[in-house]
Amino acid sequence: MSTLEKIIRERRSVKPSLMNGKKIIPSIIQQLLALADWAPTHGRTEPWRFIVFSGNGLAQFSQQHADLYKNHTPEESFTNAKYQNIIHNAEKASHLIAVYMKRQASQKIPLIEEIAATAAAIEHILLGAQEQGIAALWSTGGMTYHNSMKQLLGLEEHDQMMGLIYLGYSDEPSPPAKRNIALSEKTVWKD
Ligand SMILES: Cc1cc2nc3c(=O)[nH]c(=O)nc-3n(C[C@H](O)[C@H](O)[C@H](O)COP(=O)(O)O)c2cc1C
């Protein structure tokens, strides 16, 4: 396998509960962001934006995230388990990167393309993490898409939250690789 193929094939989503608390040095996080910055971008809008949390900043964000869940969930569907989960999820991660799409003022480039470009930037982070032996999860759980999260993180009206990327190290074996639909079923060849 080529190096690139190996990295792509062996990348797995690893939940933060399987991380071990070991810290990633900031220069590696900076390298992952620099990889993300080379995603393709129609019209060169470069719509990806990152908010990087670690240490006390991460603990504070997790508490705020949990509080958003508490404050914006009807009593009948609120569960203390989920509230605690949001707080404790990040405890074993080293960093969390909130990624959002910054909508250009002119809105000239179609929305789907700005979202696609930001998703490509996220994949660069995930592949860079895999190459560095870093466990990662692209999460959209909890209140990621709720308007209150946009407010908390200072997004503007037309910006779009794309996910919370948990990063850390894990001692656990990589989760099994699994694809449910054969590639042949996803592909049509027209010769
Ligand atoms: C847009 C997006 C959102 C995701 N959100 C979550 C999530 O909230 N929680 C989670 O456990 N995994 C999440 N995942 C990860 C998927 O569960 C994972 O990619 C899938 O199970 C395939 O596993 P793999 O990444 O190891 O190949 C998300 C993936 C994508 C692309």
PDBQT file of the ligand as one rigid body, heavy atoms in Angstrom, charges set to zero:
ROOT
HETATM    1  C1  LIG A 201     -20.656  14.599   9.275  1.00  0.00    +0.000 C 
HETATM    2  C2  LIG A 201     -20.321  13.507  10.235  1.00  0.00    +0.000 A 
HETATM    3  C3  LIG A 201     -20.816  13.548  11.518  1.00  0.00    +0.000 A 
HETATM    4  C4  LIG A 201     -20.502  12.545  12.436  1.00  0.00    +0.000 A 
HETATM    5  N1  LIG A 201     -20.994  12.625  13.716  1.00  0.00    +0.000 NA
HETATM    6  C5  LIG A 201     -20.713  11.641  14.596  1.00  0.00    +0.000 A 
HETATM    7  C6  LIG A 201     -21.219  11.730  15.922  1.00  0.00    +0.000 A 
HETATM    8  O1  LIG A 201     -21.903  12.665  16.314  1.00  0.00    +0.000 OA
HETATM    9  N2  LIG A 201     -20.899  10.732  16.776  1.00  0.00    +0.000 N 
HETATM   10  C7  LIG A 201     -20.103   9.667  16.386  1.00  0.00    +0.000 A 
HETATM   11  O2  LIG A 201     -19.855   8.778  17.196  1.00  0.00    +0.000 OA
HETATM   12  N3  LIG A 201     -19.589   9.585  15.147  1.00  0.00    +0.000 NA
HETATM   13  C8  LIG A 201     -19.863  10.557  14.233  1.00  0.00    +0.000 A 
HETATM   14  N4  LIG A 201     -19.346  10.501  12.977  1.00  0.00    +0.000 N 
HETATM   15  C9  LIG A 201     -18.387   9.425  12.647  1.00  0.00    +0.000 C 
HETATM   16  C10 LIG A 201     -19.084   8.241  11.984  1.00  0.00    +0.000 C 
HETATM   17  O3  LIG A 201     -19.832   7.548  12.962  1.00  0.00    +0.000 OA
HETATM   18  C11 LIG A 201     -18.012   7.331  11.356  1.00  0.00    +0.000 C 
HETATM   19  O4  LIG A 201     -17.346   8.054  10.340  1.00  0.00    +0.000 OA
HETATM   20  C12 LIG A 201     -18.625   6.063  10.791  1.00  0.00    +0.000 C 
HETATM   21  O5  LIG A 201     -19.065   5.235  11.809  1.00  0.00    +0.000 OA
HETATM   22  C13 LIG A 201     -17.632   5.292   9.927  1.00  0.00    +0.000 C 
HETATM   23  O6  LIG A 201     -16.516   4.923  10.703  1.00  0.00    +0.000 OA
HETATM   24  P1  LIG A 201     -15.025   5.354  10.301  1.00  0.00    +0.000 P 
HETATM   25  O7  LIG A 201     -14.961   6.850  10.369  1.00  0.00    +0.000 OA
HETATM   26  O8  LIG A 201     -14.156   4.695  11.352  1.00  0.00    +0.000 OA
HETATM   27  O9  LIG A 201     -14.746   4.820   8.938  1.00  0.00    +0.000 OA
HETATM   28  C14 LIG A 201     -19.658  11.458  12.040  1.00  0.00    +0.000 A 
HETATM   29  C15 LIG A 201     -19.174  11.421  10.725  1.00  0.00    +0.000 A 
HETATM   30  C16 LIG A 201     -19.500  12.426   9.833  1.00  0.00    +0.000 A 
HETATM   31  C17 LIG A 201     -18.961  12.353   8.422  1.00  0.00    +0.000 C 
ENDROOT
TORSDOF 0
